Amino acid sequence: MIKLDSTTIKNFKAKLQIKEPWASIIIFVLNILIAIPLFIIIHQNLKDPEWPLHIDRILIFIVLVVIIQLILRLLKTILIICIFLYLMALLYGSVFGNYGFNAVFEDYRSMIYTMADDANPQDIIISKLLPFPNKSKTIDAVEYDNPKVRNFALMATTKYFRDIKGYKKQRLMIQCFAVFKEIRNRWNYVNDPKGKEYIAFASESLQHFSGDCDDHAILMAACIRAIGGTPRIIHTGGHLYPEMLVGTKADLETANYLIKELLFPNESRGKEVHYHIDERGQIWLNLDYTATYPGGPFMSEEILGALTFN
């Protein structure tokens, strides 16, 4: 039986110690990586006293860095072991194509961007319990398995955003955004015949890219579903518009970054990404023709019903 005395433990700890200045450098880098997101959270949740030169925010950041530095110093030995295991796991993930260094970098960048430039949530407001208008006709019109609809959607995915690197997991999301861009750029709003509600099939709308809001919603939903996305059509009373399923809050962070920095930077500059959260906590982005980028402002807050195409 091996007996561990204080000397043995001290020698073991000494072997785990990283020599200076590398230990200080590692702790400093960790400090910054932890302090920045924490500071953003604190900044967004504290009332601004409007001090000159934002001195209050500067003091908060300094105090935060000092506190984190002290904690990291106290946990230095344990911390080094954890970092080593973490780096080994990332190295394994990078080599064998799973979650690796690049994925961590993209996730951290998306998180920081979303904290600094947060998206705008919109609660689903169902003011009345009404049947979805022309439900059966709308379902039939969303002909996602029509070859013309499928081929158009494929064309859109080859026309836009094919050179976006490092977002393999978000490929479907990016392709749905490409479909939105193509339809949005070509859509021409035309009223229905006077006194009649005309429901155009998706393949019909492809001929001239013209029609009213329900025709646009049907075409968008059909094309999104044709390439594997999950769309739904929202009824607000006098207006229909399409939405697409993004996923979780983590997926929203990535979508927010993609929209505002890589895919629609000019259209979304200085604006927020709006979204709905359903009863299961899933995120849906607005794809209405009134929006110039995915997640644009809602035309109406009142929602009377939703028709989801799984």
TACOR-V935384 format. One record per residue. SS is DSSP state (H for helix, E for strand, C for the rest). PSI is psi in whole degrees, 0 to 359 (999 if undefined). OMEGA is omega as a letter, one per 40 degrees, with the letter a starting at -180 (none if undefined). Layout:
ss->(SS	SS)
psi->(PSI	PSI)
omega->(OMEGA	OMEGA)
This chain:
ss->(C	C	C	C	C	H	H	H	H	H	H	H	H	H	H	H	C	C	C	C	C	H	H	H	H	H	H	H	H	H	H	H	H	H	H	H	H	H	H	H	H	H	H	H	H	C	C	C	C	C	C	H	H	H	H	H	H	H	H	H	H	H	H	H	H	H	H	H	H	H	H	H	H	H	C	H	H	H	H	H	H	H	H	H	H	H	H	H	H	H	H	H	H	H	H	C	C	C	C	C	H	H	H	H	H	H	H	H	H	H	H	H	H	H	H	H	C	C	C	E	E	E	C	C	E	E	C	C	C	C	C	C	C	C	H	H	H	H	H	H	H	C	C	C	C	C	H	H	H	H	H	H	H	H	H	H	H	H	H	C	C	C	C	C	C	C	C	C	C	C	H	H	H	H	H	H	H	H	H	H	H	H	H	H	H	H	C	E	E	C	C	C	C	C	C	C	C	C	C	C	C	H	H	H	H	C	C	C	C	E	E	C	H	H	H	H	H	H	H	H	H	H	H	H	H	H	C	C	C	C	E	E	E	E	E	C	C	C	C	E	E	E	E	E	E	E	E	C	H	H	H	H	H	H	H	H	H	H	H	H	H	H	H	C	H	H	H	H	C	C	C	C	C	E	E	E	E	C	C	C	C	C	E	E	E	E	C	C	C	C	C	C	C	C	C	C	C	C	C	C	C	E	E	C	E	E	E	E	E	C)
psi->(129	127	124	115	178	327	319	317	317	320	321	316	322	325	331	345	137	132	153	149	7	324	316	322	315	315	321	316	315	320	312	316	326	320	322	306	324	319	319	318	314	316	319	338	357	139	136	115	357	45	152	139	18	43	325	319	323	316	319	316	319	313	318	315	318	315	314	322	317	317	316	325	319	327	23	312	310	322	317	319	315	319	318	314	321	316	323	320	319	321	318	316	323	320	319	14	18	220	108	199	316	320	320	316	315	320	318	317	318	319	313	317	316	323	319	330	72	149	165	112	151	118	146	120	106	100	335	153	96	150	147	129	133	45	309	320	321	316	316	325	335	71	72	338	8	130	325	318	313	314	323	316	320	320	317	321	337	343	326	144	27	344	16	115	152	11	52	319	336	17	314	317	314	320	322	322	326	320	315	314	316	314	318	319	334	352	136	117	127	134	159	164	145	127	11	137	109	120	108	136	154	316	331	318	337	340	319	356	47	151	186	194	322	326	318	314	319	313	315	315	318	316	321	316	330	336	14	0	170	106	168	159	128	135	122	4	95	357	139	142	154	153	159	146	125	318	232	178	325	320	325	321	315	317	318	315	314	314	312	338	327	320	318	51	322	318	327	4	125	10	166	156	119	146	163	149	122	184	344	9	14	148	133	133	143	131	31	154	341	346	139	355	155	131	20	172	145	140	328	139	335	127	127	345	162	137	108	137	99	999)
omega->(a	i	a	i	a	a	i	i	i	i	i	i	a	i	a	a	i	a	i	e	a	i	a	i	i	a	i	i	i	i	a	a	i	a	a	i	i	i	i	i	i	a	a	a	i	i	a	i	i	i	i	i	a	a	a	i	i	i	i	a	i	i	a	i	a	a	a	i	i	a	i	i	a	a	a	a	i	a	a	i	a	i	i	i	a	i	i	i	i	i	i	i	i	a	a	i	i	a	a	a	a	i	i	i	a	i	i	i	i	i	a	a	a	i	a	a	a	i	a	a	i	i	i	a	i	a	a	i	a	i	i	a	i	a	a	i	i	i	i	a	i	a	a	a	i	a	i	i	i	a	i	a	i	i	a	a	i	a	a	i	i	a	i	a	i	a	a	a	a	a	a	i	a	i	i	i	i	i	i	a	a	i	a	a	a	a	i	a	i	a	i	i	a	i	a	i	a	i	a	i	a	a	i	a	i	a	a	a	a	i	a	a	a	i	i	a	i	i	a	a	a	a	i	a	a	i	i	i	i	i	i	i	a	i	a	a	a	a	i	i	a	i	i	i	i	i	a	i	i	i	i	i	i	i	i	i	a	a	a	a	a	a	a	a	a	a	a	a	i	a	a	i	a	a	i	i	a	a	i	i	i	a	i	i	i	i	a	i	i	i	i	i	i	a	i	a	i	i	a	i	a	i	i	i	i	i	a	i	a	none)
